[in-house]
Amino acid sequence: MSQPFRPNRIALLGAPVEIGASQLGTLMGPDAMRTAGLKPLLEELGFAVEDHGNLAPSRPTSTDTPPSTAKHYREIQAWIQALSARSYELAASGALPIFMGGDHSLSMGSVNGVARHWHAQGRELFVLWLDAHADYNTPHTTISGNMHGMSAAFLCGEPGLDGLLGSEPRAAITPDHLDLFGIRSIDKLEKELVKQRKVSLIDMRQIDEFGVGVLIRRVIDRVKARNGVLHVSLDVDFLDPITAPGVGTMVQGGATYREAHLIMELLHDSGLMCSLDVVELNPFLDERGRTARVMVELVGSLFGQQITDRPTPTNAIIPAE
């Protein structure tokens, strides 16, 4: 069984990258989460919180040939290399890092660095991808060329972006260590690749049928059985746009506010999470900070905020009246 990971320190790092997506505005995401009170909330929950500011990468010195179907490759390469190095340092410090985005391309760096650290500790890293999209395109399958749609595939070692990290060590996970959860938009070639690699994919039909509690417990049980740790990558568009309108990749029919909170609460109870991305928050498209506040509330649940005191972990028994 997996040993719980419950650090008392949290490291915040902003990654204001926006060129991996088609809609500008996510560069304001990290500061919107700060304004919405993320640090004070985590401190109220008893954590020592270190805010490391926003990352500002330098231009990479790599000489690889950019794929013609990967937009803004060089600029994103700079972000990924800097994020990989910084996330490795933060994970090795013993703190739990929270990477505040920024578009989802940042995960190619944040998860790589975290994976490098945990693999060195002899622990398997699993990734829970809470997203409307699978993000499992490669330069070969992509329709748009936007690199935020290639991030999950890159993390699983798919070819096409092999020089992206430059001299940074690549710590890929295997496809069976990735869980795509809440999916409701996937390209044709991307879908074929996910099926070929046998990546676990939970779409909204399955959530409607079985409920998020049953399905997220399956993920938790699988990670525990392998003595693994879990990186959670939370995209704003995982939520229904009625709840979280501040996103540039809006897809109708997403998770409800309560479904999302239940997932966060169960993940907290599991003691598995070792790192977190919060991505695609676009304040330019938001309604008076509404989405930023929702994301901060979800992070609060992920770190133990609750209305009533109850033992941890929870069990599946319904309390008597």
VOLUMDO-385483 format. One line per field, with one value per atom (N, C-alpha, C): residue in three letters; residue number from 1; z, y, x. Coordinates in steps of 0.05 Angstrom, whole numbers. Each point is the difference from the previous one (the first is absolute). Layout:
BEGIN
rest c(Ala/...)
nr c(NUM/...)
w c(Z/...)
v c(Y/...)
u c(X/...)
end
This chain:
BEGIN
rest c(Met/Met/Met/Ser/Ser/Ser/Gln/Gln/Gln/Pro/Pro/Pro/Phe/Phe/Phe/Arg/Arg/Arg/Pro/Pro/Pro/Asn/Asn/Asn/Arg/Arg/Arg/Ile/Ile/Ile/Ala/Ala/Ala/Leu/Leu/Leu/Leu/Leu/Leu/Gly/Gly/Gly/Ala/Ala/Ala/Pro/Pro/Pro/Val/Val/Val/Glu/Glu/Glu/Ile/Ile/Ile/Gly/Gly/Gly/Ala/Ala/Ala/Ser/Ser/Ser/Gln/Gln/Gln/Leu/Leu/Leu/Gly/Gly/Gly/Thr/Thr/Thr/Leu/Leu/Leu/Met/Met/Met/Gly/Gly/Gly/Pro/Pro/Pro/Asp/Asp/Asp/Ala/Ala/Ala/Met/Met/Met/Arg/Arg/Arg/Thr/Thr/Thr/Ala/Ala/Ala/Gly/Gly/Gly/Leu/Leu/Leu/Lys/Lys/Lys/Pro/Pro/Pro/Leu/Leu/Leu/Leu/Leu/Leu/Glu/Glu/Glu/Glu/Glu/Glu/Leu/Leu/Leu/Gly/Gly/Gly/Phe/Phe/Phe/Ala/Ala/Ala/Val/Val/Val/Glu/Glu/Glu/Asp/Asp/Asp/His/His/His/Gly/Gly/Gly/Asn/Asn/Asn/Leu/Leu/Leu/Ala/Ala/Ala/Pro/Pro/Pro/Ser/Ser/Ser/Arg/Arg/Arg/Pro/Pro/Pro/Thr/Thr/Thr/Ser/Ser/Ser/Thr/Thr/Thr/Asp/Asp/Asp/Thr/Thr/Thr/Pro/Pro/Pro/Pro/Pro/Pro/Ser/Ser/Ser/Thr/Thr/Thr/Ala/Ala/Ala/Lys/Lys/Lys/His/His/His/Tyr/Tyr/Tyr/Arg/Arg/Arg/Glu/Glu/Glu/Ile/Ile/Ile/Gln/Gln/Gln/Ala/Ala/Ala/Trp/Trp/Trp/Ile/Ile/Ile/Gln/Gln/Gln/Ala/Ala/Ala/Leu/Leu/Leu/Ser/Ser/Ser/Ala/Ala/Ala/Arg/Arg/Arg/Ser/Ser/Ser/Tyr/Tyr/Tyr/Glu/Glu/Glu/Leu/Leu/Leu/Ala/Ala/Ala/Ala/Ala/Ala/Ser/Ser/Ser/Gly/Gly/Gly/Ala/Ala/Ala/Leu/Leu/Leu/Pro/Pro/Pro/Ile/Ile/Ile/Phe/Phe/Phe/Met/Met/Met/Gly/Gly/Gly/Gly/Gly/Gly/Asp/Asp/Asp/His/His/His/Ser/Ser/Ser/Leu/Leu/Leu/Ser/Ser/Ser/Met/Met/Met/Gly/Gly/Gly/Ser/Ser/Ser/Val/Val/Val/Asn/Asn/Asn/Gly/Gly/Gly/Val/Val/Val/Ala/Ala/Ala/Arg/Arg/Arg/His/His/His/Trp/Trp/Trp/His/His/His/Ala/Ala/Ala/Gln/Gln/Gln/Gly/Gly/Gly/Arg/Arg/Arg/Glu/Glu/Glu/Leu/Leu/Leu/Phe/Phe/Phe/Val/Val/Val/Leu/Leu/Leu/Trp/Trp/Trp/Leu/Leu/Leu/Asp/Asp/Asp/Ala/Ala/Ala/His/His/His/Ala/Ala/Ala/Asp/Asp/Asp/Tyr/Tyr/Tyr/Asn/Asn/Asn/Thr/Thr/Thr/Pro/Pro/Pro/His/His/His/Thr/Thr/Thr/Thr/Thr/Thr/Ile/Ile/Ile/Ser/Ser/Ser/Gly/Gly/Gly/Asn/Asn/Asn/Met/Met/Met/His/His/His/Gly/Gly/Gly/Met/Met/Met/Ser/Ser/Ser/Ala/Ala/Ala/Ala/Ala/Ala/Phe/Phe/Phe/Leu/Leu/Leu/Cys/Cys/Cys/Gly/Gly/Gly/Glu/Glu/Glu/Pro/Pro/Pro/Gly/Gly/Gly/Leu/Leu/Leu/Asp/Asp/Asp/Gly/Gly/Gly/Leu/Leu/Leu/Leu/Leu/Leu/Gly/Gly/Gly/Ser/Ser/Ser/Glu/Glu/Glu/Pro/Pro/Pro/Arg/Arg/Arg/Ala/Ala/Ala/Ala/Ala/Ala/Ile/Ile/Ile/Thr/Thr/Thr/Pro/Pro/Pro/Asp/Asp/Asp/His/His/His/Leu/Leu/Leu/Asp/Asp/Asp/Leu/Leu/Leu/Phe/Phe/Phe/Gly/Gly/Gly/Ile/Ile/Ile/Arg/Arg/Arg/Ser/Ser/Ser/Ile/Ile/Ile/Asp/Asp/Asp/Lys/Lys/Lys/Leu/Leu/Leu/Glu/Glu/Glu/Lys/Lys/Lys/Glu/Glu/Glu/Leu/Leu/Leu/Val/Val/Val/Lys/Lys/Lys/Gln/Gln/Gln/Arg/Arg/Arg/Lys/Lys/Lys/Val/Val/Val/Ser/Ser/Ser/Leu/Leu/Leu/Ile/Ile/Ile/Asp/Asp/Asp/Met/Met/Met/Arg/Arg/Arg/Gln/Gln/Gln/Ile/Ile/Ile/Asp/Asp/Asp/Glu/Glu/Glu/Phe/Phe/Phe/Gly/Gly/Gly/Val/Val/Val/Gly/Gly/Gly/Val/Val/Val/Leu/Leu/Leu/Ile/Ile/Ile/Arg/Arg/Arg/Arg/Arg/Arg/Val/Val/Val/Ile/Ile/Ile/Asp/Asp/Asp/Arg/Arg/Arg/Val/Val/Val/Lys/Lys/Lys/Ala/Ala/Ala/Arg/Arg/Arg/Asn/Asn/Asn/Gly/Gly/Gly/Val/Val/Val/Leu/Leu/Leu/His/His/His/Val/Val/Val/Ser/Ser/Ser/Leu/Leu/Leu/Asp/Asp/Asp/Val/Val/Val/Asp/Asp/Asp/Phe/Phe/Phe/Leu/Leu/Leu/Asp/Asp/Asp/Pro/Pro/Pro/Ile/Ile/Ile/Thr/Thr/Thr/Ala/Ala/Ala/Pro/Pro/Pro/Gly/Gly/Gly/Val/Val/Val/Gly/Gly/Gly/Thr/Thr/Thr/Met/Met/Met/Val/Val/Val/Gln/Gln/Gln/Gly/Gly/Gly/Gly/Gly/Gly/Ala/Ala/Ala/Thr/Thr/Thr/Tyr/Tyr/Tyr/Arg/Arg/Arg/Glu/Glu/Glu/Ala/Ala/Ala/His/His/His/Leu/Leu/Leu/Ile/Ile/Ile/Met/Met/Met/Glu/Glu/Glu/Leu/Leu/Leu/Leu/Leu/Leu/His/His/His/Asp/Asp/Asp/Ser/Ser/Ser/Gly/Gly/Gly/Leu/Leu/Leu/Met/Met/Met/Cys/Cys/Cys/Ser/Ser/Ser/Leu/Leu/Leu/Asp/Asp/Asp/Val/Val/Val/Val/Val/Val/Glu/Glu/Glu/Leu/Leu/Leu/Asn/Asn/Asn/Pro/Pro/Pro/Phe/Phe/Phe/Leu/Leu/Leu/Asp/Asp/Asp/Glu/Glu/Glu/Arg/Arg/Arg/Gly/Gly/Gly/Arg/Arg/Arg/Thr/Thr/Thr/Ala/Ala/Ala/Arg/Arg/Arg/Val/Val/Val/Met/Met/Met/Val/Val/Val/Glu/Glu/Glu/Leu/Leu/Leu/Val/Val/Val/Gly/Gly/Gly/Ser/Ser/Ser/Leu/Leu/Leu/Phe/Phe/Phe/Gly/Gly/Gly/Gln/Gln/Gln/Gln/Gln/Gln/Ile/Ile/Ile/Thr/Thr/Thr/Asp/Asp/Asp/Arg/Arg/Arg/Pro/Pro/Pro/Thr/Thr/Thr/Pro/Pro/Pro/Thr/Thr/Thr/Asn/Asn/Asn/Ala/Ala/Ala/Ile/Ile/Ile/Ile/Ile/Ile/Pro/Pro/Pro/Ala/Ala/Ala/Glu/Glu/Glu)
nr c(1/1/1/2/2/2/3/3/3/4/4/4/5/5/5/6/6/6/7/7/7/8/8/8/9/9/9/10/10/10/11/11/11/12/12/12/13/13/13/14/14/14/15/15/15/16/16/16/17/17/17/18/18/18/19/19/19/20/20/20/21/21/21/22/22/22/23/23/23/24/24/24/25/25/25/26/26/26/27/27/27/28/28/28/29/29/29/30/30/30/31/31/31/32/32/32/33/33/33/34/34/34/35/35/35/36/36/36/37/37/37/38/38/38/39/39/39/40/40/40/41/41/41/42/42/42/43/43/43/44/44/44/45/45/45/46/46/46/47/47/47/48/48/48/49/49/49/50/50/50/51/51/51/52/52/52/53/53/53/54/54/54/55/55/55/56/56/56/57/57/57/58/58/58/59/59/59/60/60/60/61/61/61/62/62/62/63/63/63/64/64/64/65/65/65/66/66/66/67/67/67/68/68/68/69/69/69/70/70/70/71/71/71/72/72/72/73/73/73/74/74/74/75/75/75/76/76/76/77/77/77/78/78/78/79/79/79/80/80/80/81/81/81/82/82/82/83/83/83/84/84/84/85/85/85/86/86/86/87/87/87/88/88/88/89/89/89/90/90/90/91/91/91/92/92/92/93/93/93/94/94/94/95/95/95/96/96/96/97/97/97/98/98/98/99/99/99/100/100/100/101/101/101/102/102/102/103/103/103/104/104/104/105/105/105/106/106/106/107/107/107/108/108/108/109/109/109/110/110/110/111/111/111/112/112/112/113/113/113/114/114/114/115/115/115/116/116/116/117/117/117/118/118/118/119/119/119/120/120/120/121/121/121/122/122/122/123/123/123/124/124/124/125/125/125/126/126/126/127/127/127/128/128/128/129/129/129/130/130/130/131/131/131/132/132/132/133/133/133/134/134/134/135/135/135/136/136/136/137/137/137/138/138/138/139/139/139/140/140/140/141/141/141/142/142/142/143/143/143/144/144/144/145/145/145/146/146/146/147/147/147/148/148/148/149/149/149/150/150/150/151/151/151/152/152/152/153/153/153/154/154/154/155/155/155/156/156/156/157/157/157/158/158/158/159/159/159/160/160/160/161/161/161/162/162/162/163/163/163/164/164/164/165/165/165/166/166/166/167/167/167/168/168/168/169/169/169/170/170/170/171/171/171/172/172/172/173/173/173/174/174/174/175/175/175/176/176/176/177/177/177/178/178/178/179/179/179/180/180/180/181/181/181/182/182/182/183/183/183/184/184/184/185/185/185/186/186/186/187/187/187/188/188/188/189/189/189/190/190/190/191/191/191/192/192/192/193/193/193/194/194/194/195/195/195/196/196/196/197/197/197/198/198/198/199/199/199/200/200/200/201/201/201/202/202/202/203/203/203/204/204/204/205/205/205/206/206/206/207/207/207/208/208/208/209/209/209/210/210/210/211/211/211/212/212/212/213/213/213/214/214/214/215/215/215/216/216/216/217/217/217/218/218/218/219/219/219/220/220/220/221/221/221/222/222/222/223/223/223/224/224/224/225/225/225/226/226/226/227/227/227/228/228/228/229/229/229/230/230/230/231/231/231/232/232/232/233/233/233/234/234/234/235/235/235/236/236/236/237/237/237/238/238/238/239/239/239/240/240/240/241/241/241/242/242/242/243/243/243/244/244/244/245/245/245/246/246/246/247/247/247/248/248/248/249/249/249/250/250/250/251/251/251/252/252/252/253/253/253/254/254/254/255/255/255/256/256/256/257/257/257/258/258/258/259/259/259/260/260/260/261/261/261/262/262/262/263/263/263/264/264/264/265/265/265/266/266/266/267/267/267/268/268/268/269/269/269/270/270/270/271/271/271/272/272/272/273/273/273/274/274/274/275/275/275/276/276/276/277/277/277/278/278/278/279/279/279/280/280/280/281/281/281/282/282/282/283/283/283/284/284/284/285/285/285/286/286/286/287/287/287/288/288/288/289/289/289/290/290/290/291/291/291/292/292/292/293/293/293/294/294/294/295/295/295/296/296/296/297/297/297/298/298/298/299/299/299/300/300/300/301/301/301/302/302/302/303/303/303/304/304/304/305/305/305/306/306/306/307/307/307/308/308/308/309/309/309/310/310/310/311/311/311/312/312/312/313/313/313/314/314/314/315/315/315/316/316/316/317/317/317/318/318/318/319/319/319/320/320/320/321/321/321)
w c(0/0/0/-12/-2/26/6/23/-5/18/-5/-1/-15/-3/10/24/12/11/-18/8/14/15/13/-14/-22/-15/-29/-10/-28/-14/-24/-17/-23/-2/-23/-21/-25/-22/-23/-9/-23/-26/-19/-27/-20/-4/-17/-30/-9/-29/-13/-24/-13/-29/-11/-29/-8/20/-7/-8/5/-6/-22/-10/-22/10/25/12/21/-4/18/26/22/25/24/-4/23/14/-12/15/25/2/24/21/-7/18/27/2/26/19/-10/17/8/-18/7/23/1/22/26/-2/23/11/-19/8/13/-10/11/27/10/28/4/-20/3/24/2/21/28/6/26/7/-20/5/8/-14/7/27/7/26/22/-5/20/5/-20/3/13/9/15/-15/-25/-16/1/-1/-5/-30/-10/-29/-9/-20/-12/-28/-6/-27/-14/-20/-15/-24/-1/-22/-26/-22/-27/-13/-13/-15/-24/-7/-23/-15/-19/-12/-20/-3/-21/-25/-22/-26/0/-9/0/-21/5/-18/-18/1/-15/-30/-14/-29/-15/14/-14/-20/-19/-20/9/3/9/-19/10/-17/-13/-26/-14/10/13/10/30/12/28/2/4/0/24/-4/21/14/-15/12/17/-11/14/27/-1/25/21/-9/19/10/-17/8/23/0/22/25/-1/24/11/-18/9/13/-12/12/28/2/25/21/-8/19/9/-18/8/21/-4/20/26/-1/25/15/-14/13/14/-13/13/26/0/24/22/-7/20/12/-17/10/18/-7/16/26/3/24/22/-7/20/1/-14/-2/-21/2/-21/-19/-25/-19/-13/-2/-15/-23/-24/-24/-10/1/-8/-28/-18/-28/-7/-25/-21/-14/-26/-15/7/-11/9/-11/-18/-10/23/21/23/13/-2/13/-12/-24/-12/16/12/17/29/11/29/7/-16/6/-5/-21/-5/23/11/23/25/5/23/-4/-24/-5/4/-9/3/30/17/28/12/-6/13/-10/-26/-10/14/7/15/28/11/26/-1/-24/-3/2/-5/1/-29/-7/-26/1/-21/-1/-19/10/-17/-4/-22/-6/-5/15/-4/-15/-24/-19/0/16/2/-21/-22/-23/-19/-15/-20/-24/-4/-23/9/-19/7/-2/-16/-3/-8/-15/-8/-30/-11/-27/-1/-23/-6/-24/-7/-24/-25/1/-23/-1/23/1/3/9/7/-24/6/-20/2/25/5/1/8/5/27/16/27/19/13/15/27/10/24/-5/-25/-6/-4/4/-3/27/21/26/11/1/12/-17/-26/-18/5/2/5/26/21/26/-1/-18/-3/-20/-8/-17/-29/-9/-29/-16/-24/-16/-13/-10/-14/13/26/15/15/-12/14/9/-13/8/17/9/15/25/15/26/-2/-24/-2/17/18/17/26/4/24/-3/20/-2/-4/-17/-5/17/16/19/-8/-22/-10/18/1/13/-22/8/-19/-3/-23/-4/21/13/20/27/1/24/-4/-22/-6/1/14/0/-11/-23/-11/11/13/16/-7/-8/-7/-29/-17/-28/-15/-16/-17/-27/-7/-26/-7/-23/-8/-30/-12/-29/-10/-25/-11/3/-10/1/29/16/29/13/-6/12/-7/-25/-8/15/4/14/30/12/28/3/-19/0/-4/-19/-6/24/15/23/25/-1/22/24/-6/22/12/27/14/-6/-10/-7/12/17/12/-13/-16/-12/17/-9/16/0/-20/0/24/4/23/27/1/25/5/-21/3/10/-11/7/28/7/24/22/-6/20/4/8/3/23/21/24/-6/-14/-7/-19/-20/-20/11/17/10/21/14/18/-15/-24/-16/-6/-7/-5/25/23/25/8/-3/7/-17/-25/-18/7/7/8/26/19/26/-3/-17/-4/-11/-13/-11/17/24/17/-15/-16/-16/14/-13/7/-24/5/-20/-6/-25/-9/-11/10/-10/-18/-24/-20/-5/12/-1/-19/-22/-20/6/-2/6/-17/-25/-17/8/20/12/10/11/11/-22/5/-18/-2/-24/-3/17/8/17/27/9/25/-3/-22/-4/-29/-4/-28/-9/19/-7/-12/-24/-14/-30/-14/-29/-16/13/-13/10/0/12/-15/16/-11/19/-11/16/12/23/11/19/13/18/28/17/28/14/19/16/23/13/22/22/7/21/-9/-25/-9/2/-8/2/29/18/28/12/-8/10/-9/-25/-9/16/5/16/28/12/28/1/-19/0/-5/-17/-5/25/14/25/20/3/18/-6/-26/-8/8/4/7/-22/-25/-23/-15/1/-17/8/-19/6/-14/-19/-15/-15/-9/-12/-21/-23/-19/1/-2/-5/-25/-22/-26/-14/-20/-19/12/23/11/-16/-12/-17/11/17/12/-20/-24/-20/-9/3/-8/24/24/25/6/20/9/28/2/26/19/-11/17/9/-11/9/-3/-23/-5/18/4/17/28/10/27/1/-21/-1/2/-16/0/27/13/27/20/-3/18/-5/-25/-5/11/-3/12/31/12/28/8/-15/6/-4/-20/-5/22/16/22/28/0/25/11/-15/10/-1/22/2/18/-3/16/28/1/26/4/25/6/-4/-14/-4/-2/6/-1/-28/-3/-25/0/-20/-24/6/-18/2/-9/8/-12/-15/-10/-18/16/26/16/3/-6/4/30/11/29/7/24/9/7/-3/7/31)
v c(-24/24/25/22/24/15/11/16/28/12/26/22/20/23/24/9/23/20/16/20/24/15/23/26/-3/24/-2/23/2/21/-5/19/8/26/11/10/-6/10/7/25/9/-7/-9/-6/14/26/16/-3/-24/-6/0/12/1/-8/-2/-5/-29/-18/-27/-4/20/-1/20/-2/18/26/1/24/12/25/14/7/2/9/-17/-25/-16/9/19/11/14/8/14/-20/-26/-20/-2/-1/-2/22/25/23/1/-11/-1/-19/-22/-18/11/16/14/20/15/20/-13/-24/-14/-13/3/-8/-28/-10/-28/-3/18/-3/2/21/1/-24/-10/-24/-24/-5/-22/4/24/6/-5/7/-5/-30/-16/-29/-12/17/-10/-4/8/-4/24/-6/22/3/23/5/19/-9/16/7/26/8/8/-15/4/19/13/19/-13/15/-10/-6/-23/-8/18/6/17/-14/-18/-15/16/-9/12/-16/11/-14/-25/-23/-24/1/-15/-2/-24/-15/-24/5/-20/2/-21/-12/-19/14/-15/11/1/23/2/-15/-16/-12/22/-3/20/2/-21/0/6/11/8/30/15/29/11/21/14/-20/-18/-22/11/19/9/14/17/14/-20/-20/-20/-17/-6/-15/13/27/14/-4/2/-4/-29/-19/-28/-7/9/-5/13/25/14/-13/-7/-12/-28/-15/-27/2/18/4/10/20/12/-19/-16/-18/-23/-8/-20/11/25/12/2/9/3/-27/-20/-26/-12/4/-10/15/24/15/-11/-18/-11/14/22/14/-13/6/-9/23/-2/22/3/25/6/19/-9/15/14/27/16/10/-9/8/24/8/-13/-22/-4/-21/-27/-22/-27/-10/15/-8/0/16/1/-28/-17/-26/-17/5/-15/5/23/6/-7/8/-5/-29/-16/-29/-14/8/-12/3/24/4/-15/-1/-15/-30/-10/-28/-7/17/-5/-3/17/-2/-26/-7/-23/-26/-1/-24/-5/22/-3/-10/4/-10/-29/-11/-27/-2/23/1/5/-14/4/25/16/24/-6/5/-2/28/4/27/-2/17/2/25/-3/22/8/20/9/22/-8/17/-7/19/-6/-13/4/-10/-21/-18/-20/10/21/12/-21/-20/-22/2/24/3/1/-5/2/19/9/16/-14/-27/-15/0/0/-3/26/21/25/13/12/15/30/10/28/9/-18/7/13/3/12/-21/8/-19/-8/16/-9/-26/-6/-25/-23/3/-21/-8/13/-3/-28/-13/-26/-21/3/-19/2/25/4/-13/2/-11/-30/-13/-29/-9/18/-8/-3/11/-2/16/-10/14/25/17/24/26/-1/23/-8/-17/-13/19/23/19/22/-1/22/7/-20/4/8/-2/7/-18/12/-15/-9/8/-9/-30/-16/-29/-3/-19/-6/-23/4/-21/-6/-14/-7/-20/2/-21/-19/-23/-18/6/-6/6/-11/-23/-11/15/20/17/27/2/24/-6/17/-3/26/-2/22/0/21/-1/24/-5/22/8/-17/6/2/21/3/13/1/10/-13/-14/-14/-1/5/-2/-29/-4/-27/-16/12/-14/-2/20/-1/-22/-4/-21/-28/-3/-25/-6/21/-3/-7/13/-6/-30/-8/-28/-20/7/-17/-3/21/0/-11/-4/-10/18/26/21/-1/1/0/27/-2/24/-2/18/2/24/-5/22/8/21/9/-20/-17/-20/-19/-8/-18/14/26/15/2/4/2/-27/-22/-27/-9/4/-13/20/26/20/3/24/6/-15/-5/-14/-27/-16/-27/1/17/0/11/21/10/-19/-15/-20/-22/-6/-20/10/25/12/-1/8/0/-28/-19/-28/-10/7/-10/12/26/13/-12/-4/-11/-28/-16/-27/-2/22/0/17/8/17/25/11/23/26/22/27/12/21/10/30/6/28/6/21/8/24/-2/22/9/22/10/23/-6/20/12/27/14/-12/-8/-10/-28/-12/-24/6/24/8/9/-1/11/30/12/29/16/-11/14/6/-18/4/16/-5/12/11/24/11/12/3/13/-19/-10/-19/3/-3/4/-25/-22/-26/-11/16/-7/-23/-21/-22/-5/0/-4/-28/-2/-27/-10/18/-9/-7/-4/-8/23/-7/20/10/21/10/-21/-14/-20/-25/-8/-23/6/24/8/0/11/0/-28/-18/-27/-13/4/-11/11/26/12/-11/-3/-11/-28/-17/-28/-1/17/1/8/19/8/-23/-13/-23/-22/-3/-22/4/25/6/-7/0/-8/23/24/21/12/2/10/27/8/25/6/25/9/21/-3/22/11/26/13/17/-8/11/11/17/11/20/11/22/25/11/23/23/17/22/19/2/18/-9/-26/-11/-5/7/-7/22/-6/18/9/23/13/-20/-15/-17/-26/-6/-23/-26/-5/-25/-3/22/-1/-8/11/-8/-29/-10/-29/-17/7/-17/1/22/2/-17/1/-17/-30/-8/-28/-8/18/-6/-3/17/-2/-28/-10/-27/-21/4/-19/-1/21/1/-1/-10/-7/18/21/17/-16/1/-14/15/-6/14/-13/-26/-14/-17/-4/-17/-29/-14/-29/-13/-26/-14/-2/-2/-3/-26/-17/4/-8/10/-7/-28/-11/-26/4/-21/2/-4/-1/-5/26/0/23/4/23/4/-2/-11/-2/28/3/26/3)
u c(17/-17/17/-11/15/3/23/5/-12/-16/-11/21/-5/19/-15/6/-14/20/12/19/-14/15/-12/9/15/9/-11/-8/-10/16/9/15/-17/-6/-16/20/-6/16/-18/1/-16/14/-15/11/-18/3/-18/5/-2/3/-28/-2/-26/1/25/2/-4/-3/-6/-29/-17/-28/-7/-24/-9/-10/-10/-12/20/7/18/-15/16/-12/8/10/7/25/15/23/-8/-26/-10/-10/0/-11/13/27/13/-7/0/-6/-29/-17/-29/-5/15/-3/11/21/11/-21/-11/-20/-25/-7/-23/6/24/6/11/14/11/19/19/20/-12/-17/-12/-18/-14/-16/16/22/17/13/7/11/-20/-25/-21/-4/7/-2/25/18/23/26/1/24/18/26/20/2/-7/-2/22/16/21/-8/-3/-7/26/7/24/-3/-23/-5/-5/3/-5/27/1/23/4/25/6/23/-6/21/17/25/17/-3/9/-3/18/-10/16/22/21/23/-1/-23/-3/3/11/4/-17/-19/-17/-18/-11/-18/-28/-13/-28/-19/-18/-20/-17/-6/-16/-28/-10/-28/-2/21/-1/4/-21/2/16/15/16/18/12/16/23/15/24/-8/-21/-8/-9/-16/-10/23/19/23/15/2/12/-15/-27/-16/3/-1/1/27/21/27/2/-8/1/-18/-24/-19/10/11/10/21/19/22/-11/-18/-10/-19/-16/-18/16/22/17/11/9/11/-21/-24/-21/-9/-3/-7/21/25/23/2/-11/1/-18/-18/-18/-27/-2/-26/-18/-26/-18/-3/9/-2/-28/-9/-24/8/-4/7/-25/1/-23/3/-18/2/-18/4/16/-16/7/-14/12/-13/7/26/13/27/20/-6/19/4/-19/2/22/8/23/25/3/23/-5/-23/-5/0/-15/-2/27/14/26/19/1/18/-8/-26/-11/5/-5/5/29/18/29/6/-11/5/-10/-26/-12/12/7/13/27/14/25/-4/-25/-7/-10/-2/-11/-30/-14/-29/-11/-20/-13/-18/2/-17/-24/-24/-24/-10/-14/-11/-30/-15/-29/-5/-11/-4/-30/-7/-27/-5/-14/1/-24/-10/-19/12/27/14/21/6/20/29/5/26/21/-9/18/7/1/9/31/10/29/2/24/3/-11/-1/-10/-31/-13/-29/-15/14/-14/-14/-23/-15/7/2/3/30/18/27/6/-21/3/12/22/15/-13/-19/-13/-16/-6/-14/19/26/19/13/-8/14/-1/-24/-2/15/-1/15/30/10/28/9/-17/7/2/-15/1/21/17/23/-6/-23/-7/21/7/20/-11/18/-7/10/4/11/25/16/22/22/3/21/-10/-25/-13/15/10/12/29/12/29/17/16/17/-14/-24/-15/-7/4/-7/-30/-7/-28/-9/-20/-10/-29/-3/-26/-14/-27/-16/-10/-10/-11/-30/-12/-28/-19/8/-18/2/17/2/-15/-15/-16/-29/-16/-29/-12/-13/-14/-29/-8/-25/-17/-25/-19/1/11/4/-27/-2/-24/7/26/8/26/1/25/0/23/3/1/-5/-2/26/22/26/10/-6/6/-14/-26/-15/11/9/12/26/16/25/-5/-19/-7/-9/-16/-10/23/18/23/18/4/18/-14/-26/-16/1/-2/-1/-28/-1/-25/-14/-25/-15/-28/-7/-27/-13/-21/-14/-25/-14/-22/-23/-3/-20/4/25/6/-5/6/-5/-30/-15/-29/-11/10/-10/8/26/10/6/3/6/30/8/29/12/-16/11/11/-16/8/24/0/21/26/-1/25/12/-16/11/14/-8/14/29/2/26/17/-11/14/10/-18/7/23/0/21/27/0/25/10/-18/8/12/-12/9/29/9/27/19/-8/16/8/-18/6/-8/7/-8/-15/-15/-18/5/4/0/-28/-13/-26/3/-10/1/-29/-8/-27/-3/-15/-6/-27/-2/-25/-23/5/-22/-10/12/-11/-28/-3/-26/-19/-26/-19/3/-3/3/-19/-22/-19/13/17/15/25/14/27/2/-10/0/27/19/25/21/-7/18/-3/21/-1/-6/-2/-6/-26/-21/-25/-14/-9/-15/-24/-24/-24/0/-15/-4/21/14/22/-9/19/-5/-14/-18/-13/18/-8/15/3/-22/2/15/-2/16/29/8/28/10/-16/8/2/-18/2/26/8/25/23/0/22/0/-23/-1/10/-7/9/30/10/29/15/-11/13/1/-23/-1/20/6/18/28/9/28/19/-8/16/12/-13/9/27/18/27/5/-18/4/-25/-3/-25/5/-14/-2/-28/-3/-26/3/-13/7/-25/6/-19/-20/6/-16/6/-21/3/-17/12/-16/-12/11/-11/-28/-5/-26/-19/10/-15/-21/-16/-21/6/14/7/14/19/16/-14/-23/-16/15/12/14/25/14/23/-8/-22/-9/-8/-13/-8/25/21/24/14/0/12/-16/-26/-17/6/3/6/27/20/26/-3/-17/-4/-11/-19/-10/22/17/21/20/2/19/-14/-25/-12/-22/-8/-21/-27/-14/-26/-19/-25/-21/-2/-1/-2/25/8/23/-8/17/-5/27/1/26/11/26/13/16/-2/-16/-30/-17/-28/-5/-22/-8/-26/-10/-24/-26/1/-24/-15/-26/-17/-6/6/-4/-30/-5/-28/-11/-26/-12/-2)
end
